[in-house]
Amino acid sequence: MTRLFHVALLAGACLSASATIATAEIDPLTRQPLFQYADPSKAQATTIPREVVSYETRHRPGTIVINTTERRLYFVLPEGKAVRYGVGVGRPGFDWAGSQTITRKAEWPTWTPPASMLKRRPDLPRFMPGGPENPMGARALYLGSTLYRIHGSNEPETIGQAVSSGCIRMLNDDVIDLYERAKVGTRVVVAR
């Protein structure tokens, strides 16, 4: 009877485990797996923590440096430090490099997909008001006169991946933190 009970427990554990699927992407910075648990009812964020790190750079404090290969954004601090965030970047063909400045900031921004995106994805809405369902997330920092932004995301599972149309995606908590640190006029350097 005890053996039958253990078999039943094991079977139950297997059934409940099948509802949650573990997947792993490789973090380009650490070369370690980023485990994600796909629960169909709730999106899960990858394990890229926001942290203050040592960061030697020629860029002045207050500069944002995005390393698209590492999939990290650095907000440069004084004394050789930076706040490091995980980001999602442009997928192949939509990646870019260069220097811009933040020309505008918005809380819970609206989203109007550009014509080039609508041509590729005619199923997208023509306009979305700001809010939790909006793909722009909780905050947006607009880069020069480009169509690119640093913004939050309602798809936290994409952080650490190359999946966007060129924008830099962040966890909503992270983009709120960056939004408070960065001012209009902040220099943003995007490097591959």
LOFITOR-253740 format. One line per 10 residues: their letters; for each residue x, y, z of N, C-alpha, C. Coordinates in steps of 0.001 Angstrom, whole numbers, plus 500000, padded with zeros to 6 digits. Layout:
% LOFITOR-253740
a	X:Y:Z:X:Y:Z:X:Y:Z ~ ...
***
This chain:
% LOFITOR-253740
mtrlfhvall	500825:498814:500000:500000:500000:500000:500877:501261:500000 ~ 501942:501254:500753:502836:502401:500797:503453:502639:499428 ~ 503819:501559:498755:504423:501691:497424:503427:502313:496441 ~ 502191:501905:496485:501150:502461:495624:500952:503946:495915 ~ 501020:504320:497184:500889:505714:497577:502030:506550:496986 ~ 503275:506044:497028:504427:506752:496474:504316:506903:494959 ~ 503828:505854:494291:503633:505928:492838:502588:506997:492520 ~ 501530:507066:493287:500488:508070:493070:501041:509481:493299 ~ 501869:509634:494334:502493:510939:494592:503395:511363:493439 ~ 504189:510426:492954:505069:510721:491820:504269:511103:490584
agaclsasat	503213:510379:490315:502379:510681:489150:501764:512062:489285 ~ 501303:512405:490467:500731:513731:490705:501757:514823:490525 ~ 502968:514582:491005:504043:515575:490854:504376:515780:489386 ~ 504398:514714:488618:504693:514828:487190:503604:515605:486476 ~ 502350:515351:486833:501255:516071:486193:501319:517555:486505 ~ 501569:517904:487781:501620:519320:488118:502862:519973:487524 ~ 503953:519271:487396:505165:519835:486798:504979:520102:485319 ~ 504118:519329:484665:503936:519539:483236:503210:520842:482937 ~ 502512:521430:483918:501839:522703:483704:502836:523857:483641 ~ 504003:523677:484215:505048:524689:484175:506218:524134:483380
iataeidplt	506605:524821:482341:507652:524345:481453:508895:525205:481651 ~ 510022:524574:481904:511270:525320:482076:511985:525410:480736 ~ 512392:526606:480385:513185:526809:479181:514421:527608:479574 ~ 515448:527506:478790:516668:528246:479109:517233:528902:477867 ~ 517468:530194:477956:518215:530941:476958:519602:531136:477553 ~ 520574:531431:476735:521925:531677:477233:522138:533181:477349 ~ 522553:533628:478521:522852:535036:478762:524153:535366:478040 ~ 524139:536327:477095:525353:536618:476335:526484:537215:477174 ~ 526178:537786:478326:527225:538363:479170:527897:537308:480034 ~ 527093:536508:480715:527661:535532:481650:527834:534153:481038
rqplfqyadp	527219:533903:479891:527223:532592:479229:526551:531513:480081 ~ 525718:531946:481021:524974:531026:481879:523527:530992:481394 ~ 522827:529892:481686:521420:529836:481274:520563:530834:482039 ~ 519621:531419:481331:518595:532257:481938:517343:531394:481982 ~ 517035:530879:483129:515880:530000:483213:514609:530817:483251 ~ 513663:530369:482481:512352:530987:482441:511346:529872:482663 ~ 510376:530127:483488:509329:529147:483720:508071:529653:483055 ~ 507683:528962:482012:506542:529396:481213:505258:528884:481847 ~ 504591:529752:482539:503285:529466:483091:502305:530136:482147 ~ 501464:529354:481487:500586:529938:480473:499722:531078:480990
skaqattipr	499461:531139:482302:498589:532185:482823:499334:533453:483200 ~ 500688:533421:483236:501429:534593:483694:502806:534644:483039 ~ 503157:535798:482460:504485:535963:481871:505521:536050:482980 ~ 506668:535462:482747:507739:535457:483734:508942:536218:483198 ~ 509595:536952:484071:510793:537687:483683:512007:536774:483764 ~ 512989:537081:482950:514245:536361:483019:515015:536822:484249 ~ 516064:536114:484572:516820:536414:485783:518029:537290:485481 ~ 517796:538527:485090:518858:539505:484902:518591:540608:485925 ~ 519287:540566:487042:518996:541554:488090:519589:542927:487786 ~ 518898:543959:488244:519450:545317:488208:520453:545401:489346
evvsyetrhr	521665:545919:489042:522672:546015:490096:523692:547090:489774 ~ 524312:547608:490836:525417:548549:490676:526683:547718:490519 ~ 527453:548021:489449:528659:547250:489135:529829:548204:488901 ~ 531043:547667:488961:532218:548425:488550:532148:548580:487032 ~ 532447:549779:486551:532313:550035:485113:533260:551160:484722 ~ 534393:550785:484196:535370:551764:483723:534985:552178:482308 ~ 534848:553480:482108:534439:553991:480806:534946:555413:480636 ~ 535018:555847:479393:535385:557227:479108:534159:558136:479136 ~ 532963:557537:479223:531726:558321:479224:531478:558952:480591 ~ 530932:560143:480573:530678:560896:481803:529519:560299:482600
pgtivintte	529533:560496:483913:528381:560084:484724:527097:560703:484174 ~ 526046:559913:484192:524768:560347:483637:524541:559865:482217 ~ 525571:559325:481572:525443:558790:480215:524826:557396:480283 ~ 524028:557061:479291:523489:555704:479146:524282:555019:478043 ~ 524837:553844:478361:525570:553053:477380:524846:551722:477244 ~ 524474:551388:476016:523774:550124:475754:524709:549234:474957 ~ 525015:548075:475504:525838:547090:474811:524878:546029:474286 ~ 524614:546059:472968:523614:545149:472409:524102:543707:472371 ~ 525418:543503:472314:525949:542138:472341:525724:541510:473708 ~ 525992:542277:474763:525764:541794:476127:524285:541797:476494
rrlyfvlpeg	523506:542623:475787:522103:542852:476117:521981:543450:477521 ~ 522773:544505:477711:522808:545236:478967:522792:546733:478700 ~ 522178:547466:479591:522179:548916:479573:522894:549363:480841 ~ 523817:550327:480697:524576:550862:481826:524242:552340:481984 ~ 523831:552729:483182:523685:554134:483518:524933:554494:484307 ~ 525811:555307:483691:527125:555589:484263:526999:556451:485522 ~ 527642:555994:486583:527707:556699:487859:529125:557231:488065 ~ 529335:558100:489043:530701:558542:489348:531551:557396:489907 ~ 532856:557627:489949:533821:556741:490592:533870:555324:490021 ~ 533755:555214:488677:533922:553916:488026:532816:552914:488298
kavrygvgvg	531605:553383:488499:530461:552507:488767:529364:552777:487734 ~ 528431:551858:487648:527252:552034:486790:526132:551162:487321 ~ 524908:551573:487049:523757:550703:487289:523594:549884:486019 ~ 523598:548564:486166:523480:547674:485007:522090:547038:485006 ~ 521444:547105:483842:520104:546547:483651:520144:545533:482508 ~ 519326:544512:482576:519112:543631:481439:518150:544300:480472 ~ 518378:544104:479175:517505:544699:478162:517232:543700:477043 ~ 516166:543933:476321:515902:543276:475053:516322:544245:473962 ~ 516872:543733:472882:517414:544583:471811:516818:544194:470459 ~ 517226:544933:469426:516735:544667:468076:517165:543309:467551
rpgfdwagsq	516224:542635:466922:516551:541329:466333:517420:541550:465091 ~ 518051:540490:464566:518901:540654:463380:518162:541393:462260 ~ 518837:542364:461700:518239:543204:460665:517613:544468:461229 ~ 517385:544504:462544:516795:545672:463192:517714:546226:464282 ~ 518910:545665:464383:519859:546166:465366:520549:547397:464795 ~ 521049:548233:465668:521688:549466:465231:522687:549921:466287 ~ 523525:550853:465915:524499:551428:466836:524606:552911:466529 ~ 525025:553675:467527:525196:555108:467331:524960:555854:468626 ~ 524843:557157:468503:524664:558023:469662:523439:558901:469441 ~ 522628:559020:470451:521432:559856:470417:521322:560573:471762
titrkaewpt	520336:561435:471878:520016:562027:473176:518543:561776:473465 ~ 518215:561761:474740:516813:561633:475126:516155:562981:474871 ~ 515156:562973:474003:514481:564216:473639:513121:564372:474314 ~ 512614:563268:474863:511299:563320:475510:511172:562111:476411 ~ 510382:562256:477459:510089:561152:478365:508573:561088:478555 ~ 508041:559870:478727:506596:559728:478924:506302:558605:479905 ~ 505311:558849:480771:504818:557823:481674:503612:557160:481023 ~ 503555:555846:481069:502506:555052:480431:502203:555605:479039 ~ 503211:555553:478144:503062:556160:476815:502037:555435:475951 ~ 501476:556197:475032:500620:555597:474004:501530:554953:472967
wtppasmlkr	500941:554152:472079:501733:553501:471036:500999:553591:469714 ~ 501684:554145:468725:501207:554166:467347:502284:553482:466522 ~ 502051:552235:466087:503083:551542:465304:503418:552321:464031 ~ 504722:552443:463705:505092:553143:462473:504629:552372:461236 ~ 504524:553094:460130:504038:552497:458873:504846:551273:458469 ~ 506175:551319:458658:507005:550179:458268:506662:548932:459095 ~ 506313:549113:460362:505933:547979:461198:504554:547455:460799 ~ 503645:548367:460481:502299:547950:460051:502357:547200:458723 ~ 503312:547555:457890:503472:546836:456621:503886:545386:456877 ~ 504791:545194:457848:505222:543836:458208:504159:543097:459005
rpdlprfmpg	503435:543825:459833:502460:543222:460746:501119:543948:460643 ~ 500353:543709:459575:499080:544423:459407:498046:544086:460481 ~ 498302:543049:461284:497373:542664:462338:497461:543570:463576 ~ 498483:544418:463636:498665:545278:464806:497607:546373:464853 ~ 497262:546830:466053:496331:547958:466145:497007:549225:465619 ~ 496217:550168:465166:496768:551426:464650:497147:552376:465781 ~ 496585:552168:466966:496856:553012:468125:496490:552238:469386 ~ 497294:552416:470432:496970:551837:471739:497184:552895:472811 ~ 496191:553073:473675:496401:553998:474792:497416:553405:475770 ~ 498021:554253:476583:498969:553782:477582:498289:552900:478615
gpenpmgara	499051:552000:479202:498518:551109:480228:499241:549789:480234 ~ 498882:548907:481153:499589:547638:481323:499585:546724:480089 ~ 498603:546846:479216:498544:546001:478020:499350:546569:476856 ~ 499785:547812:476974:500516:548483:475907:501945:547944:475836 ~ 502447:547595:474647:503805:547059:474518:504907:548055:474880 ~ 504584:549335:475046:505589:550331:475449:505851:550305:476949 ~ 505011:549626:477701:505239:549484:479128:504984:550754:479919 ~ 505623:550810:481099:505342:551854:482080:505971:553207:481756 ~ 507102:553221:481045:507805:554470:480746:508478:554348:479385 ~ 508706:555508:478768:509444:555536:477503:510371:556739:477496
lylgstlyri	511577:556530:476988:512557:557589:476780:512814:557622:475278 ~ 512455:558726:474641:512518:558853:473185:513906:559286:472765 ~ 514450:558628:471740:515832:558841:471313:515895:559718:470069 ~ 516281:560983:470258:516426:561920:469144:515152:562022:468336 ~ 515310:562122:467015:514153:562176:466119:513908:560809:465487 ~ 514534:559758:466052:514371:558411:465504:513033:557825:465953 ~ 512720:556659:465445:511547:555915:465903:511894:555046:467108 ~ 513152:555070:467539:513608:554200:468616:513374:554820:469984 ~ 513142:553928:470942:512919:554332:472319:513551:553318:473250 ~ 513816:553755:474445:514079:552835:475550:512744:552796:476282
hgsnepetig	512162:551628:476411:510829:551575:477020:510637:550298:477819 ~ 509589:550308:478621:509209:549117:479376:508617:548087:478440 ~ 508125:547026:479021:507566:545960:478189:506489:545211:478944 ~ 505456:544814:478220:504452:543922:478797:504792:542470:478461 ~ 506015:542245:477963:506525:540902:477669:507868:540724:478389 ~ 507849:540589:479714:509113:540516:480457:509995:539342:480051 ~ 509413:538326:479464:510198:537168:479051:511140:537477:477889 ~ 510991:538636:477254:511866:539006:476129:513135:539733:476569 ~ 513247:540063:477848:514439:540756:478330:515620:539792:478263 ~ 516734:540270:477704:517901:539421:477501:517924:538785:476123
qavssgcirm	516966:539141:475279:516886:538548:473946:516920:539632:472870 ~ 517146:539213:471636:517129:540110:470481:515834:539864:469723 ~ 514791:540640:470055:513470:540371:469487:512721:541614:469011 ~ 513229:542807:469306:512452:544012:468997:512703:544491:467569 ~ 511999:545544:467197:512202:546179:465889:513210:547322:465996 ~ 514072:547271:467002:515127:548268:467167:515068:549009:468486 ~ 513910:549017:469131:513811:549664:470434:514528:548830:471492 ~ 514852:549481:472597:515484:548822:473732:514405:548587:474771 ~ 514145:547323:475097:513099:546956:476053:513696:546701:477427 ~ 512944:547068:478448:513362:546825:479825:512175:546306:480629
lnddvidlye	512477:545669:481755:511415:545346:482691:510782:546660:483143 ~ 509499:546668:483409:508837:547900:483828:509471:548494:485081 ~ 509800:547671:486073:510449:548194:487285:511781:548855:486945 ~ 512524:548271:486014:513824:548825:485627:513681:550124:484849 ~ 512719:550187:483937:512579:551417:483150:512066:552555:484034 ~ 511282:552247:485047:510851:553279:485995:512066:553815:486750 ~ 512966:552916:487170:514184:553332:487860:515048:554208:486949 ~ 515252:553785:485700:516052:554561:484754:515401:555906:484453 ~ 514093:555924:484317:513325:557141:484027:513593:558207:485087 ~ 513690:557780:486334:513957:558722:487431:515392:559235:487381
rakvgtrvvv	516321:558448:486902:517739:558827:486851:518071:559704:485643 ~ 517529:559358:484487:517897:560022:483220:517014:561241:482983 ~ 517625:562281:482468:516919:563535:482173:516830:563732:480664 ~ 515916:564588:480234:515897:564996:478829:517251:565632:478549 ~ 517868:565249:477451:519202:565720:477095:520290:564714:477422 ~ 519951:563639:478150:520932:562600:478472:521456:561972:477187 ~ 522777:561773:477129:523405:561120:475978:523216:559606:476104 ~ 522850:558974:474994:522663:557526:474917:523594:556995:473832 ~ 524465:556066:474202:525403:555454:473264:525014:553996:473099 ~ 524725:553607:471858:524356:552220:471570:525540:551582:470820
ar	526091:550528:471401:527263:549850:470814:526953:548388:470601 ~ 527548:547817:469570:527371:546391:469310:528503:545608:469937
***
